[in-house]
Amino acid sequence: MKRIQWYVMGSVLTAGLLGLAHEAFGEALAVEPSMNSQCKPSTLKGKYVYENDGYIVSGSERVPFAQAGHELFPGDGTFTGSATVSTNGVITRIVYTGTYTLKPDCSGTATLTDTLGNTAHFDIFVTKNGESSAFIETDAGYVTSGFEIRRD
């Protein structure tokens, strides 16, 4: 149950919603390698805010959750964050730390561990200027992705 109470750092955003958000920021997420894309850990730097929702799947059961929080990226491949999570209506406040890698094409991975000892893994996709990113949890049993924006 601890895992359900927390680390649901993603949301089930439809492709249309992500497309609208990307269009609003005037830049598509970098997915294809590009000669102009040269992301590195320092591309993610500053304070980011996010909100998300999704499901935790166990057999035929789907447990809904929603989360809002912020993360701080110093630009060195590490980050910290805190969030309020509602899992099937039960509120939990969490703090977490993590690490990430970025390839030159602005895709990468992230791993985080919360104060309850839970660990989560994500694929991440960052805009070339680091203003926003999208992420999807890659742990089995989680249907969740999210989008976050820099707000220094």
SVG drawing of the C-alpha trace seen along z (x, -y; Angstrom):
<svg xmlns="http://www.w3.org/2000/svg" viewBox="-11 -33 38 43">
<polyline fill="none" stroke="black" stroke-width="0.4" points="0.0,0.0 3.0,-2.4 3.7,-2.3 0.1,-3.2 0.2,-6.2 3.0,-7.8 5.2,-7.9 2.9,-8.3 4.8,-11.1 3.1,-10.9 -0.2,-11.5 -2.3,-10.0 -2.3,-12.9 -3.7,-12.2 -1.6,-12.9 -3.9,-15.7 -3.4,-17.4 0.4,-17.1 0.2,-18.4 -1.7,-21.5 0.7,-22.1 3.7,-21.8 2.1,-24.1 1.3,-26.7 5.0,-26.8 5.9,-27.1 8.3,-24.2 7.8,-20.5 9.5,-18.0 12.8,-16.7 12.3,-13.0 14.2,-12.6 18.0,-13.2 18.8,-16.7 22.0,-18.4 20.8,-21.4 19.8,-19.4 22.6,-19.1 20.9,-18.4 23.0,-17.7 22.3,-17.6 22.5,-21.4 19.6,-21.7 17.3,-21.0 18.0,-23.7 15.7,-25.6 12.3,-25.0 9.6,-23.1 6.0,-22.6 3.7,-19.8 0.4,-18.1 -0.7,-14.7 -3.1,-11.8 -3.3,-8.2 -4.0,-4.6 -2.1,-2.0 -3.1,1.4 -3.2,4.6 -4.9,7.4 -8.3,6.1 -8.2,3.3 -7.4,-0.3 -6.7,-2.6 -6.9,-6.3 -4.5,-9.0 -3.7,-12.7 -0.7,-14.6 0.7,-18.2 4.2,-19.2 7.4,-20.9 11.0,-19.8 14.4,-21.6 17.0,-20.7 20.5,-22.2 21.7,-21.1 24.1,-18.4 22.0,-15.3 20.2,-15.3 16.9,-16.7 14.7,-17.0 11.0,-17.4 7.9,-17.4 4.3,-16.7 0.8,-16.2 -0.7,-12.9 -4.4,-11.8 -4.6,-8.0 -8.2,-6.9 -9.0,-10.0 -6.3,-9.4 -3.9,-12.3 -0.2,-11.8 2.6,-14.4 6.0,-13.2 9.5,-14.4 11.9,-12.7 15.4,-12.8 16.6,-11.5 19.0,-11.4 18.6,-11.7 20.6,-11.4 20.0,-13.2 21.2,-12.2 22.1,-14.9 18.7,-14.3 17.0,-15.5 15.6,-12.1 16.7,-10.4 15.9,-8.5 15.2,-9.4 15.1,-7.5 13.7,-8.8 13.3,-7.5 10.8,-9.0 10.9,-9.4 8.9,-6.2 11.7,-4.2 9.8,-3.7 11.7,-3.9 10.3,-4.9 11.8,-4.9 10.9,-7.2 11.7,-7.9 11.9,-11.7 11.8,-14.0 13.0,-17.6 12.6,-20.6 15.9,-21.9 15.7,-25.0 14.8,-23.0 11.6,-25.0 9.5,-21.9 9.6,-18.2 7.3,-15.2 7.8,-11.9 6.3,-8.5 6.7,-6.0 8.3,-2.7 7.6,-0.6 5.1,2.3 1.6,1.6 1.6,-2.1 -0.3,-3.9 1.0,-7.4 2.8,-10.2 3.2,-13.9 4.3,-17.3 6.1,-19.9 7.2,-23.5 10.0,-25.6 8.9,-28.4 11.9,-30.1"/>
</svg>
